Amino acid sequence: MKFSRKIKTAFAFSVALVTLNTSAAFAGAIVKVTGENVNVRSEASTDSEVISTVDTGLTLSVSSLKDGWFKLSNADGSESYITTEFVKLTQADGVVNSEGVNMRKGPSTAAEVVSQVDKDTKLSVVADVGEWYEVKYDDSLAYVHKDFISGDMLKYLPGKEVSYKVNPAAPIPTAPEPTVNEDSSKSKGEEVVDFAKKYLGLTYVYGGTNLKTGVDCSGFMYCVYKNFGITLNRVSRDQINNGKRINSKSELQAGDLIFFNTGGNSRISHVGMYMGNGQYIHATNNSKNCVQISNLNSSYAVRTYVGACRVLS
């Protein structure tokens, strides 16, 4: 069957103007046609009927990818498919998998944080940049570490090199100044937690006490509390002596230091900060090797938990 130019144009227009159904998996994925007279078919097979053809430069919304075929998100709800051979994925949906994830100006933990996003937030990812993803943010671009975004189609995004230099003289970010719109009901502990969350994704560095280049567990607590005018001891086993001991987990409040015995002996060897709701933030050298949020009720945390102290009065 041969289609007239008018019919082909109308079809392409109907494909481009898609209905973005938020319940559909990755409905925000976009591909750009890279070939001339590329067939759009009724099924994901070269043996299926050709519905129409599309030309170079046309952008199409796709809902899924399987066996070398993108399924198009047609405006009328019908199904059609296009081979991956003649299109390029230019945008895919990513879902944030942790709380308080930093979006940065560049692909580096030393880059300025422009915003934070919470778990289950959907982001439009446009490029693979090494260990980072480039995402759309307002009218510009930002970067999120790959550890904190999940998505079935992200691995098909094109790679991109980004030249980014961090100003070595740039000041360490400080806690935000109060404004008339700030929630006055926030406790001091919640303010400390909010500041600590700015450094999610910062690289774990043994012995590190630098919020630009890397920290270890006690170095992270040392730096965070120093920003609030409180000087802690340098190592975790001594930091428990910097505050009032807390006898029960049920008494924990945001900002409390919590301590662990990760070596299987009786000595404290790790420290984090309680955030509330059974979560804590800490710098750890596990597989992610960075500042991250963990669950205090996990089997590992329950097994290694030693105690806690309150530094804030």
N, C-alpha and C positions, 0 to 999 in steps of 0.2 A: 504494500500500500504506500502510495506517495502522498505526502502532505503538502498543501499549499503553504507559501510563505506566511500568509495571514494566519493560518491555523497554528503553525509552529510558533509564531510570535505570541499569539494569544496563550498558548500552552506555557511558554517560558515565563510570561507575565504572571500567570496563575501560580506557577511554582515559586517564583520569587516572592510573591506576596503571601507568606505563610501565616497560619494561625499558630502562635507559640503557646502550646498547651503545656503548662507547668507540670502536669502529672506525667508527661511523656519523658522517657529517659533521654537526657541530653538534647532536648528540643532546640537548644540554642546553638547547635553546631552549624558552621557555615563552610561551604566549599566553593571554590572558584574554578570555573571551567578553563582548561588549558589547551583544548584541542578544537578543531573545526568540525562541525556536523557530527557531534558526539551523540550517540543513540541513547535515548531514555526508554527503558523497557518496562513491560508489565510485571516481570518477575526477575529475580536475581540470576539470570542465565542468558547466555548469548543465543539460546534457542527460543527464547520467549519473544513475544510480539514487540515490535518497535512502536512506541506510542508517538514519539516525536524526536527531533534533534535539537541540540543547543550548541551555541557557538562560544568561542573564546571570550573570556572576561565576564560572563554572566555569573552572578553569585546565587547559590541555591542553599536553602536550609535543609539539613538532613537530620534524621532522628536516630539512626543507628548504622552500624557498620558490621557486615558479616561476609566472610569468604570472598573478600575483594569487591564487594558491592555496597554502595551507600544507599540507604532507603530515604527517599525524598519526603519532605513534609509538605505535601500538596495542600493548597488552600481549600480544595473541595473535599478533603478527607480521603481521596483515593490513594492507592499505593502505586509507586513506580520506583525504578532503580536505575542507578548509573554506576558504571565501573570506576574503580579508583584509578585506573590507568590514565584517564584524561581529565582528572580534577585534582585540586590541591586543597587540603584542609587548612583553613585560615583562622578558624575559631572553634573552640570546644568548651563545653561546660565542665568546670571543676567544682568539687564540693569540699569545703573546708572540714577537716577531720579532727580538729582540736579547738579548745577555747582560747580566745585572746591571741589569735595569730597575727603577727606583724606583716604589714604591707610596706615595702621599702622603696626608696627612690632608685636604688640600684641593686644588682644581684650580689649583695654582700651583707654579712651581718653587721658590718661597720657603717652601712648606708643608713641615712636618716629614715626613721619610721614616719610614714605619712598617714597611716591609719591602722586600726586593728579590726579584725573581723572575728565573729564567733563561730562556733561549730555549726555545721549544716548550712552555712552561707554559701550560695552559689555564685561563682565568679566566671567571667568570660575570659578564657585563657587563649592567648594568640600566638605564643611561641615558646619553644623549649630553649632555655638558656643555661646549658650545663646542669648545675644542681638546682636551678631555679626555673620558675615559670614566669613569663611576662603576661600580665593581666591588664584588662581595661579597668581604669579607675577614674571616675568622673570623665573629664575630657582629655585625660592623659594616660600614661602607662605607669604601672608599679610592678614590683617583683615580690613573689612569695616562694619560700623554699619548698622544694618538691615533697619533703616529708609531710607537709601539712595540707596537701591537696590531693584528692582522689578523683578518678574519672576513667571510665573504660576507653575513651577515645583520645586521651591526652598523649599517649605514646605515638600517635600518628601525626602529631603536629610537626611542622618543619623546625629544624634547628636554626638558631640565630646567635651570632656573636655580638655581644654588647660591650663596648669600651666604657669602663667606669672607674674613675679614680676617686679614692676617698681622701679628703683633705686631712692630712695628719694633724693639723692644728685645730681641727674642728672641736668645739667644746663637747664634753659629755652631756647628754640631755639631762635636764633636771625635772623635778616634779612640776606639773603645770601650776601656774599662779592661780589663786582663787578668783573666780569671776562672780558676777551677780547671778549668773544662771547655774552655778555649781550647786550640786546637791549637798546642802549643809548638814544633812543627816548622816553623811558618810563618817565612819569611825576613822581614827588615825590608822588602825590596822588595815582597813580597806584601801586607804590612800597608798600605803606602803605596797600592798599587793598590786594595785594598779600600776605603780611605778615599775615593779619587778616584771610585770607582764610585757612591758615595752621591749624586753630583751629576749623574748621567746625566739628560739632559733640561733641565738648567739653561741658560737663554737665553745665546746668544753676544752680548756687548756689546763693541764696539770700545773698547779702553782699559780695560775693566772688570777690577777686582780685588776683587770682592765675591761671596762664595759664596752670598749671599742674593738678589742682584738681577741678577747677570750677570758674565761674565768673557770675555776674549779668550784666545787660545791660551797666550801666555806668562803672562798674568795667572792663568790656571787653575793652571799648574805652580807659579807663585810662591806662590799661596795654599795649595795642597796641601802643598808641602814646608815652608812656614812653620809648619803645624800640627805638624810633626815636628822643629821647632827648627832648620831649615835655611833660610837666606836666600839666594835666588837673585837674579841680576841681573834687571832688569825685562823686557827684550825678548829675543826668541828668539835673535837673532844673537849676543847676549852670554851667554846662558845656557849655550851650548856650552863656555864657558870656566870654568864652575863645577864641572866634574868631570873625571875621567880619560877621555880619548878611547878609544873602542872601535873597533878596526880592522875587525872583521868582524861581519856580522849574526848569524853562528852563535854569537857570544859574548854576545849580548844576554841580559839577565836582567830579571825583573820589577822595575819601578821605574826602569829606565834612561830617560833622556831621549833622544828621537829627533828629528832635525831634517830639514826639507824645504826645497827651493827651489821654491816654488809660482809664482814670477813669471817663470820662464824665464830668469833671469840667474844669476849665480854667488853671490848673497847668500842667506843663510838667511832665510826669511820665515815659517816655521811650526814649531811644536814640539808634540810629544805625549809620552805616557808608554807605554813598552812594558809589556804585561800578561803576555806569555807566549803560547805556541801561535800565534804569528804575528799577534797582535792588539795594537792600541794604542788608548788612550783620549785624546781631545783635544777642545778647544772649537773649533768651526769654523763659518764663515758660509756653508756650502753651503745646499742647499734646506731642510734641517732646522733650521739656524741654532741649534745648541745643542751641549752636551757629548754626545759619542756615541762608540761603539766602531767602529773600522774595521779592515780587513785590510791588514797590511803587505805582503802578497804581491799586492795588486791592481795592475793595470797603472799606475794613477795614482800609487800610493805608490812603486812600483819606479822609475818615471820621475823622480820628484821627490826621492827620498831623498838626503840629503847625508851624514849620519853620526850618531853617537850619543856620549853620555858617561854615565859612572856617577857619580852624586852621592853615593850611599851607599857607605861603605867596607866 
